[in-house]
Structure formats: C-alpha cells, structure tokens
Amino acid sequence: MRKNFRSLIEENKWLKGVPTTLTICNSLCGFSAILYALQVYVVDKDMTPRILTLSSFIILGAMVFDALDGFAARLFNAASMHGVQMDSLADMVTFGVAPAVMVAVLANKVNDLTQNGCYFVWFSTSVYLGCAALRLATYNVHAMLEKKSSEKFSGLPSPGAAAAICSLIIFFNKFGTEYFLVVKLLPLYAGVLGLLMVSNISYTHMGKWIQSVKRNNKRATALLLLLALIYWEPVFILTIAINAYVLLGPIAALFRIWSKAEKMRPALTSPAE
C-alpha cells in the first residue's frame, strides 16, 4: 500500500503543492481577520463586539490550516526550508499582526482613550507584535540548524498567544460582560503574552500531547473529559482551558524555582545544649 501511495505522489506532482496552499490559506485568514476588524470604524459602536468576535473566529479557524500544512508536508513528503519560511510568514500575519490589530482597534473604538491611554495600547500591542516576530525568527533558526523538536516548547507558541486573545474577545461578547473590563485588561495581557512567547518557560506541545493519547490512558481520560465539558459549554470551557494553558506555564516555572531554592537551602539545625 505504501508503494502505491508513493507511486500516486510521483504521478501527481501537484500534491506536493498542497502544504503550501494550506499555508497560504492560513495567511489569507489572518488578512481577512484584519480587514474585517477594521470595519468597526465605519459601523455603529454597538457592532464592535460582534465584528471582533467574527475576526476572532477567523483566526481560530486559521489554526486548522496551520495544523494541516505540517501534516500534509509529512504525508506527501514535501517538507522543505521553503515551507518552513512560508509557515512562519503566515503565522506572523495571522497570529502576530491580526491579534495586535484587534486589541488596538477594540481599545480605541470601545473606550475614549486619553493620549497616554493610546500610547499604552500602542506600546503593549507593539510588544506583542515584536515578540511574535522574534519567536518565529528563532523557530526558523532552529529549523535551519535541524534541531529536533520535543514534546515541549521553549516559550509560548504564537498560536497559543493568539488563541488567548481571541477566546477572551469571544467570551466577553457571548456573556455580555461590560467591555470596559476587557478594554482595560486586554492590552496589558497582550504585552504579557508577547513576553511569554520569547521566554524560556516550557509549554506542552499540544499536537504531540494529543498524539500520545493512544499510549497513555490518563491523558486519554483527561481528553475525553475536556471534550465532554466543551460539548456542554464550548465558549466558557475553551476560554478557561486556553488561558489556563497560558498561565500555568509561568506558575509551574515559579514553582520549580521555589522548589529548587528550598532544596539548596541548608537544613536548619538547633544549637546544641
């Protein structure tokens, strides 16, 4: 069967272009999300949450293309440095530029910001954007050096950072929470997400974690439980799960630092009487 599949690929060279096509679809989703988010400036203020929610769903949908292009490259034996560069450029648009634009648009449209407030939003989103670029460039360098990937990421992956922003926008729109909360907190959160992307904090590679479910009963049980909860209340559970993934990284890192300090601390001995 493998020989037949290889023959199919050899006879249909166009199949090797499938991964690149999926990567382009990823970048087009990011571009569409940006264009749609900018429509808030030509519609009523009340439409802003709905427009940005749809932009958030477009970015989340782009993650499907981001996952499939790598799978297709391996399936059709089409992996190359050109594909790696294309993937990072697409991720920069979809998971770097688009979320930063959405946060800036939301903060400026919903709230009447002072000049200092505008500067803060621009600074925070610039931190997010710059750190996304640094992370993706580092990933490309590692790919060129042919460093083997592991089950852990060093730093928050850019799709995870984008998902954290998008999930909060969707959450606040669905549950009708006053938007001044997200307007004040989301730019700051975006800056923190940017710093986490270029940090040395370990994050689980969720793709490989899911692949390991077949060999790990505990992980399989946890995944089934999560899927059941998502079916019950998708927006709430996904928002909690995504942002828990983001925040548990630094919490676990701080715990490891504390544990190491405790082990290095000399044992206290009472003075001899």
C-alpha positions as CSV (number, residue, x, y, z in Angstrom):
1,M,0.0,0.0,0.0
2,R,2.9,2.3,0.8
3,K,4.3,1.7,-2.7
4,N,1.0,2.5,-4.3
5,F,0.8,5.8,-2.3
6,R,4.4,6.7,-3.3
7,S,3.5,6.0,-6.9
8,L,0.5,8.2,-6.5
9,I,2.7,11.1,-5.3
10,E,5.2,10.5,-8.1
11,E,2.5,10.5,-10.7
12,N,0.7,13.6,-9.3
13,K,3.4,16.2,-8.5
14,W,0.8,18.8,-7.8
15,L,0.2,17.0,-4.4
16,K,3.4,18.5,-3.2
17,G,1.9,21.9,-3.5
18,V,-1.0,21.1,-1.1
19,P,1.0,22.1,2.1
20,T,1.9,25.5,0.5
21,T,-1.7,26.0,-0.4
22,L,-2.8,25.3,3.1
23,T,-0.2,27.8,4.4
24,I,-1.5,30.5,2.1
25,C,-5.0,29.8,3.4
26,N,-3.6,30.4,6.9
27,S,-2.2,33.8,5.9
28,L,-5.4,34.7,4.0
29,C,-7.4,34.1,7.2
30,G,-5.2,36.5,9.1
31,F,-5.5,39.1,6.4
32,S,-9.3,38.6,6.3
33,A,-9.5,39.0,10.1
34,I,-7.5,42.3,9.9
35,L,-9.8,43.7,7.2
36,Y,-12.9,42.7,9.0
37,A,-11.7,44.1,12.3
38,L,-11.1,47.5,10.6
39,Q,-14.8,47.7,9.7
40,V,-15.5,48.8,13.2
41,Y,-14.5,52.3,12.2
42,V,-17.3,52.5,9.6
43,V,-20.2,51.0,11.6
44,D,-22.1,51.8,14.8
45,K,-20.2,51.4,18.1
46,D,-22.6,48.7,19.2
47,M,-21.4,46.5,16.3
48,T,-17.8,46.4,17.5
49,P,-18.1,43.3,19.7
50,R,-19.8,41.3,17.0
51,I,-17.3,42.3,14.3
52,L,-14.3,41.5,16.5
53,T,-15.9,38.2,17.6
54,L,-16.1,37.1,14.0
55,S,-12.5,38.2,13.4
56,S,-11.5,36.1,16.4
57,F,-13.3,33.0,14.9
58,I,-11.5,33.5,11.6
59,I,-8.1,33.5,13.5
60,L,-9.1,30.3,15.4
61,G,-10.2,28.8,12.1
62,A,-6.7,29.6,10.6
63,M,-5.2,27.3,13.2
64,V,-6.8,24.3,11.4
65,F,-4.8,25.3,8.2
66,D,-1.7,25.8,10.4
67,A,-2.0,22.3,11.8
68,L,-2.9,20.7,8.4
69,D,0.0,22.2,6.4
70,G,2.6,20.4,8.5
71,F,0.6,17.2,8.4
72,A,0.3,17.4,4.6
73,A,4.0,18.2,4.2
74,R,4.9,14.9,6.0
75,L,2.2,13.0,4.3
76,F,3.3,14.0,0.8
77,N,7.0,14.1,1.6
78,A,7.1,17.8,0.7
79,A,8.8,19.2,3.8
80,S,11.4,21.8,2.9
81,M,13.0,25.0,4.2
82,H,10.8,27.0,1.8
83,G,7.8,25.5,3.6
84,V,9.2,26.4,7.0
85,Q,9.7,30.0,5.9
86,M,6.3,30.2,4.4
87,D,4.7,28.8,7.6
88,S,6.4,31.4,9.8
89,L,5.5,34.3,7.5
90,A,1.8,33.1,7.5
91,D,1.9,32.8,11.3
92,M,3.3,36.3,11.6
93,V,0.3,37.7,9.8
94,T,-2.4,35.5,11.4
95,F,-1.1,35.1,15.0
96,G,1.1,38.2,15.2
97,V,-0.3,41.1,13.3
98,A,-4.0,40.2,13.3
99,P,-4.4,39.8,17.1
100,A,-2.4,43.0,17.8
101,V,-4.6,45.0,15.4
102,M,-7.8,43.6,17.0
103,V,-6.6,44.6,20.5
104,A,-5.7,48.1,19.4
105,V,-9.0,48.5,17.5
106,L,-11.0,47.3,20.4
107,A,-9.3,49.5,22.9
108,N,-9.6,52.6,20.7
109,K,-13.1,52.0,19.5
110,V,-14.9,51.0,22.7
111,N,-13.3,53.4,25.1
112,D,-12.5,57.0,24.7
113,L,-8.8,56.8,25.4
114,T,-6.7,59.7,26.6
115,Q,-3.4,60.3,24.8
116,N,-1.5,58.4,27.4
117,G,-4.0,55.6,27.1
118,C,-3.4,55.4,23.4
119,Y,0.3,55.3,23.9
120,F,-0.1,52.4,26.4
121,V,-2.2,50.4,23.9
122,W,0.3,51.1,21.1
123,F,3.2,50.0,23.4
124,S,1.5,46.8,24.6
125,T,0.5,45.7,21.2
126,S,3.9,46.6,19.8
127,V,5.5,44.4,22.5
128,Y,3.1,41.5,21.4
129,L,3.9,42.0,17.7
130,G,7.7,42.4,18.2
131,C,7.9,39.3,20.4
132,A,5.9,37.2,17.9
133,A,8.4,38.2,15.2
134,L,11.3,37.3,17.5
135,R,9.8,33.9,18.3
136,L,9.1,33.0,14.7
137,A,12.6,34.0,13.6
138,T,14.1,31.9,16.4
139,Y,11.9,28.9,15.3
140,N,13.3,29.3,11.7
141,V,16.9,29.4,13.0
142,H,16.3,26.2,15.0
143,A,14.8,24.6,11.8
144,M,17.8,25.5,9.8
145,L,20.1,24.1,12.4
146,E,18.0,20.9,12.3
147,K,17.3,20.8,16.0
148,K,15.0,18.0,16.9
149,S,11.6,19.0,18.2
150,S,10.4,17.7,21.6
151,E,7.2,17.5,23.5
152,K,7.9,20.9,25.0
153,F,8.0,24.4,23.5
154,S,10.5,26.9,24.9
155,G,8.2,29.9,25.3
156,L,4.5,30.3,24.5
157,P,3.8,29.3,20.9
158,S,2.3,32.1,18.8
159,P,-1.0,30.3,18.0
160,G,-1.5,29.8,21.8
161,A,-1.0,33.6,22.4
162,A,-3.4,34.5,19.6
163,A,-6.0,31.9,20.9
164,A,-5.8,33.5,24.3
165,I,-6.7,36.9,22.9
166,C,-9.4,35.6,20.6
167,S,-11.0,33.4,23.3
168,L,-11.4,36.4,25.7
169,I,-13.0,38.6,23.0
170,I,-15.5,35.8,22.1
171,F,-16.1,35.2,25.8
172,F,-16.9,38.8,26.7
173,N,-19.2,39.1,23.7
174,K,-21.1,36.0,24.4
175,F,-21.7,36.6,28.1
176,G,-22.4,40.3,27.8
177,T,-19.7,41.4,30.3
178,E,-19.1,45.1,30.3
179,Y,-16.5,45.7,27.6
180,F,-14.5,48.3,29.7
181,L,-13.1,45.3,31.6
182,V,-11.6,43.7,28.5
183,V,-10.6,47.1,27.1
184,K,-8.5,47.9,30.1
185,L,-7.0,44.5,30.7
186,L,-6.6,43.0,27.2
187,P,-3.8,45.4,26.0
188,L,-1.8,44.6,29.2
189,Y,-2.5,40.9,28.7
190,A,-1.3,41.1,25.1
191,G,2.0,42.6,26.3
192,V,2.4,39.8,28.8
193,L,1.7,37.2,26.1
194,G,4.4,38.7,24.0
195,L,6.9,38.4,26.7
196,L,5.9,34.8,27.4
197,M,6.5,34.0,23.7
198,V,10.2,34.9,24.0
199,S,10.7,33.5,27.4
200,N,12.4,30.2,28.3
201,I,9.3,28.9,30.0
202,S,8.3,25.3,29.0
203,Y,5.0,24.7,27.3
204,T,3.5,21.4,26.3
205,H,3.3,20.7,22.6
206,M,-0.4,20.1,22.4
207,G,-0.2,18.4,19.0
208,K,2.2,15.8,20.3
209,W,0.4,15.5,23.6
210,I,-2.8,14.6,21.7
211,Q,-0.9,12.1,19.5
212,S,0.4,10.4,22.7
213,V,-3.2,9.8,24.0
214,K,-3.3,6.4,22.3
215,R,-0.4,5.2,24.6
216,N,-1.5,7.0,27.8
217,N,-4.7,6.1,29.5
218,K,-4.6,9.0,31.9
219,R,-4.2,11.5,29.0
220,A,-7.0,9.8,27.1
221,T,-9.3,10.1,30.1
222,A,-8.4,13.8,30.5
223,L,-9.0,14.5,26.8
224,L,-12.4,12.8,26.9
225,L,-13.4,14.7,30.0
226,L,-12.3,18.0,28.3
227,L,-14.3,17.2,25.2
228,A,-17.4,16.4,27.2
229,L,-17.1,19.8,29.0
230,I,-16.5,21.6,25.8
231,Y,-19.7,20.0,24.4
232,W,-21.6,21.2,27.4
233,E,-20.4,24.8,27.3
234,P,-17.9,25.4,24.5
235,V,-17.1,29.1,24.8
236,F,-16.7,29.1,28.6
237,I,-14.6,25.9,28.8
238,L,-12.4,26.7,25.8
239,T,-11.7,30.1,27.2
240,I,-10.7,28.7,30.6
241,A,-8.7,25.9,29.0
242,I,-6.7,28.1,26.6
243,N,-5.9,30.8,29.2
244,A,-5.1,28.1,31.8
245,Y,-2.6,26.7,29.4
246,V,-1.0,30.1,29.0
247,L,-0.9,30.9,32.8
248,L,0.1,27.5,34.1
249,G,3.5,27.9,32.3
250,P,4.8,30.7,34.4
251,I,3.1,29.3,37.5
252,A,4.9,26.0,37.0
253,A,8.2,27.8,36.4
254,L,7.9,29.8,39.6
255,F,7.1,26.6,41.5
256,R,10.2,24.9,40.1
257,I,12.3,27.9,41.1
258,W,10.9,27.8,44.6
259,S,11.4,24.0,44.9
260,K,15.0,24.4,43.8
261,A,15.6,27.1,46.3
262,E,14.1,25.0,49.0
263,K,16.5,22.1,48.2
264,M,19.5,24.4,48.1
265,R,18.7,26.0,51.4
266,P,20.9,24.5,54.2
267,A,19.0,22.5,56.8
268,L,18.4,24.4,60.0
269,T,19.8,22.7,63.0
270,S,19.0,23.6,66.5
271,P,22.0,24.7,68.7
272,A,23.4,22.0,71.0
273,E,22.5,22.5,74.6
